[in-house]
């Protein structure tokens, strides 16, 4: 049976889909693009933003609050708050609640997984600023434990290449979305989440490219209000995704993953993981529930 891009039930309001965003950071300058994306999404959704410190080697616990990225200063730089605004203005003016937590230690991913579980986070925004930074999350049992417990959609943001958010101005440019589709896993939830992200970022003119690689393509009914073009290619899935991304130049690639097997556990070494490494643009990985 061919998958449908329409959800089995009515999609949740877009803002509620991103009501609590979690951003792990190691405080490095290369982590800034992911931080900017997390802040901009939180502002657009008027939700909660939790910034957690997670050192790759687990050796830098106990950081002072002053060393966390400055949300208020960034919003002032973007012209969303005056320079003299207090911390309370972030919520009073923009409706965003900001929390900070130092969860670094011997096993920072364990702490983050528990935090996601306790606080019902629905999006993780994670920087992929180096091979080592990405390896922290996609290799090893700690990373697999985090993903297995959380099963949370994750936006991977590279420190170089194209992004959705201009970190200097706060401007959003989603443009096009590339969604690889197949009979399994069902891409319905991934499609709905991409539509919700476009809606919450106020990008109504987003055009979707639905890519199928190899064999007969599935029949994909159009989702109401979404413009979509279907593309079929032969050969390697990874190369097909990267080739289409180079031609279509999407602002975002959205990948459905096998969430029931552990999100990053399944991601490790998979098509999605390879796309995250090579695409040089944000990748939203969406596990099935």
KOLVOMAR-553608 format. One record per residue (C-alpha): x, y, z; residue number from 1. Coordinates in steps of 0.5 Angstrom, whole numbers, plus 2048, in hexadecimal, padded with zeros to 3 digits. Layout:
N
((X, Y, Z), NUM)
...
# end
This chain:
289
((800, 800, 800), 1)
((803, 807, 7FE), 2)
((804, 80C, 804), 3)
((800, 812, 804), 4)
((803, 819, 806), 5)
((7FD, 81B, 809), 6)
((7FD, 819, 811), 7)
((7F8, 814, 814), 8)
((7F5, 81A, 818), 9)
((7F5, 821, 818), 10)
((7FC, 824, 818), 11)
((7FD, 828, 81F), 12)
((7FD, 82F, 81F), 13)
((804, 831, 81C), 14)
((807, 835, 822), 15)
((805, 830, 827), 16)
((809, 82B, 823), 17)
((80F, 82F, 825), 18)
((80D, 831, 82C), 19)
((813, 82F, 82F), 20)
((81A, 82F, 82C), 21)
((820, 82C, 82E), 22)
((827, 82F, 82C), 23)
((82D, 82B, 82F), 24)
((834, 82F, 82E), 25)
((83B, 82E, 82F), 26)
((83C, 836, 830), 27)
((841, 836, 82A), 28)
((840, 83B, 824), 29)
((83E, 836, 81F), 30)
((838, 835, 823), 31)
((835, 83C, 821), 32)
((831, 83A, 81B), 33)
((82D, 834, 81F), 34)
((82C, 839, 825), 35)
((829, 83E, 820), 36)
((825, 839, 81D), 37)
((822, 837, 824), 38)
((821, 83E, 826), 39)
((81D, 840, 820), 40)
((819, 83A, 820), 41)
((817, 83B, 827), 42)
((815, 843, 826), 43)
((811, 840, 820), 44)
((80D, 83B, 824), 45)
((80D, 83F, 82A), 46)
((80F, 839, 82E), 47)
((814, 837, 833), 48)
((81C, 837, 831), 49)
((820, 833, 836), 50)
((828, 833, 834), 51)
((82C, 82E, 837), 52)
((833, 82D, 838), 53)
((836, 827, 836), 54)
((83E, 826, 835), 55)
((840, 821, 830), 56)
((845, 81E, 835), 57)
((841, 81F, 83B), 58)
((846, 823, 83E), 59)
((843, 82A, 83F), 60)
((83E, 829, 844), 61)
((83C, 82F, 848), 62)
((83C, 835, 844), 63)
((83A, 83C, 846), 64)
((833, 83E, 843), 65)
((837, 844, 840), 66)
((83A, 83F, 83B), 67)
((834, 83D, 838), 68)
((832, 840, 831), 69)
((82E, 847, 832), 70)
((827, 846, 830), 71)
((825, 84D, 831), 72)
((82C, 850, 82E), 73)
((82A, 84C, 828), 74)
((823, 84F, 828), 75)
((825, 856, 828), 76)
((82A, 855, 823), 77)
((824, 853, 81E), 78)
((820, 859, 820), 79)
((81B, 855, 824), 80)
((81D, 858, 82B), 81)
((820, 85F, 82D), 82)
((827, 85E, 82F), 83)
((825, 860, 836), 84)
((81F, 85B, 837), 85)
((81F, 857, 83D), 86)
((81F, 84F, 83D), 87)
((818, 84F, 83F), 88)
((817, 853, 838), 89)
((818, 84D, 834), 90)
((812, 84A, 837), 91)
((80E, 850, 838), 92)
((80F, 852, 831), 93)
((810, 84C, 82D), 94)
((80D, 847, 831), 95)
((813, 842, 831), 96)
((815, 83F, 838), 97)
((81D, 83E, 838), 98)
((820, 838, 83D), 99)
((827, 836, 83E), 100)
((82A, 830, 840), 101)
((831, 82D, 842), 102)
((830, 826, 840), 103)
((837, 825, 83E), 104)
((83B, 81F, 842), 105)
((83D, 818, 841), 106)
((837, 816, 83D), 107)
((834, 81D, 83A), 108)
((830, 819, 835), 109)
((82C, 815, 83B), 110)
((82B, 81C, 83E), 111)
((828, 81F, 838), 112)
((824, 819, 837), 113)
((821, 819, 83E), 114)
((81F, 820, 83D), 115)
((81C, 81F, 836), 116)
((818, 81A, 83A), 117)
((816, 81E, 840), 118)
((814, 825, 83C), 119)
((811, 822, 836), 120)
((816, 825, 831), 121)
((813, 825, 82A), 122)
((819, 827, 826), 123)
((821, 827, 827), 124)
((825, 82C, 823), 125)
((82C, 829, 822), 126)
((832, 82C, 81F), 127)
((836, 827, 81B), 128)
((83C, 82C, 81B), 129)
((842, 827, 81A), 130)
((842, 81F, 819), 131)
((844, 81E, 821), 132)
((83E, 822, 822), 133)
((839, 81E, 81E), 134)
((83C, 818, 820), 135)
((83B, 819, 828), 136)
((833, 818, 826), 137)
((833, 813, 820), 138)
((839, 80E, 823), 139)
((839, 80A, 82A), 140)
((834, 808, 82E), 141)
((833, 80E, 832), 142)
((830, 812, 82C), 143)
((82C, 80C, 82A), 144)
((829, 80C, 831), 145)
((827, 813, 830), 146)
((824, 812, 82A), 147)
((820, 80C, 82C), 148)
((81D, 80F, 832), 149)
((81C, 816, 82F), 150)
((819, 813, 828), 151)
((819, 81B, 826), 152)
((81A, 81E, 820), 153)
((820, 822, 81F), 154)
((823, 827, 81B), 155)
((82A, 827, 819), 156)
((82D, 82D, 817), 157)
((834, 82E, 814), 158)
((839, 834, 816), 159)
((83A, 835, 80E), 160)
((836, 835, 808), 161)
((82F, 837, 807), 162)
((82A, 838, 80D), 163)
((823, 839, 80E), 164)
((824, 83F, 813), 165)
((829, 845, 812), 166)
((82D, 845, 818), 167)
((82F, 84D, 817), 168)
((828, 84F, 816), 169)
((823, 84A, 818), 170)
((820, 84A, 811), 171)
((81D, 843, 80F), 172)
((81E, 840, 808), 173)
((81B, 839, 808), 174)
((819, 839, 800), 175)
((819, 832, 7FE), 176)
((818, 82C, 802), 177)
((81B, 825, 800), 178)
((818, 81F, 802), 179)
((81A, 818, 800), 180)
((814, 813, 800), 181)
((813, 80B, 800), 182)
((80E, 806, 802), 183)
((812, 805, 809), 184)
((813, 809, 80D), 185)
((80C, 80D, 80C), 186)
((80E, 814, 80B), 187)
((808, 817, 80D), 188)
((80A, 819, 814), 189)
((810, 81C, 811), 190)
((80C, 820, 80C), 191)
((807, 823, 811), 192)
((80D, 825, 815), 193)
((810, 829, 80F), 194)
((80A, 82C, 80E), 195)
((809, 82E, 815), 196)
((810, 831, 815), 197)
((80E, 835, 80E), 198)
((808, 838, 812), 199)
((80B, 83A, 818), 200)
((811, 83D, 814), 201)
((80B, 841, 810), 202)
((80E, 83E, 80A), 203)
((808, 83C, 806), 204)
((80B, 83C, 7FF), 205)
((80F, 836, 801), 206)
((810, 831, 7FB), 207)
((811, 82A, 7FD), 208)
((815, 825, 7F8), 209)
((813, 81E, 7FA), 210)
((819, 819, 7F8), 211)
((818, 812, 7F7), 212)
((81E, 80E, 7F5), 213)
((81E, 807, 7F1), 214)
((818, 803, 7EF), 215)
((811, 805, 7EE), 216)
((80F, 80B, 7F2), 217)
((80A, 80B, 7F7), 218)
((803, 80F, 7F6), 219)
((804, 815, 7FA), 220)
((7FD, 819, 7FB), 221)
((7FE, 820, 7FC), 222)
((7FD, 823, 802), 223)
((7F8, 829, 803), 224)
((7FC, 830, 802), 225)
((803, 82D, 800), 226)
((806, 82E, 7F9), 227)
((80A, 827, 7F7), 228)
((80E, 825, 7F1), 229)
((810, 81D, 7F1), 230)
((816, 81B, 7EE), 231)
((819, 814, 7ED), 232)
((820, 812, 7EC), 233)
((824, 80B, 7EC), 234)
((82A, 809, 7EF), 235)
((82D, 80B, 7F6), 236)
((828, 80E, 7FB), 237)
((82D, 813, 7FE), 238)
((830, 815, 7F8), 239)
((829, 816, 7F5), 240)
((827, 81A, 7FB), 241)
((82D, 81E, 7FB), 242)
((82D, 81F, 7F3), 243)
((826, 822, 7F4), 244)
((828, 826, 7F9), 245)
((82D, 829, 7F5), 246)
((828, 82A, 7EF), 247)
((822, 82D, 7F3), 248)
((826, 831, 7F9), 249)
((821, 82F, 7FE), 250)
((822, 833, 805), 251)
((820, 82D, 809), 252)
((820, 825, 808), 253)
((81B, 821, 80B), 254)
((81D, 81A, 80D), 255)
((818, 814, 810), 256)
((81C, 80F, 814), 257)
((81A, 809, 818), 258)
((819, 80C, 81F), 259)
((816, 805, 822), 260)
((81D, 802, 821), 261)
((820, 808, 825), 262)
((821, 80F, 821), 263)
((828, 810, 821), 264)
((82A, 809, 821), 265)
((826, 808, 81B), 266)
((829, 80E, 818), 267)
((830, 80C, 819), 268)
((834, 80A, 813), 269)
((82D, 80B, 80F), 270)
((82B, 80F, 809), 271)
((828, 814, 80E), 272)
((82F, 815, 811), 273)
((833, 815, 80B), 274)
((82E, 81A, 808), 275)
((82F, 81E, 80F), 276)
((837, 81E, 80E), 277)
((837, 820, 806), 278)
((831, 824, 805), 279)
((834, 82B, 808), 280)
((82D, 82D, 80A), 281)
((828, 82C, 80F), 282)
((825, 825, 810), 283)
((81F, 823, 814), 284)
((81F, 81C, 816), 285)
((818, 81A, 818), 286)
((817, 813, 81B), 287)
((811, 80F, 81B), 288)
((80D, 80E, 821), 289)
# end
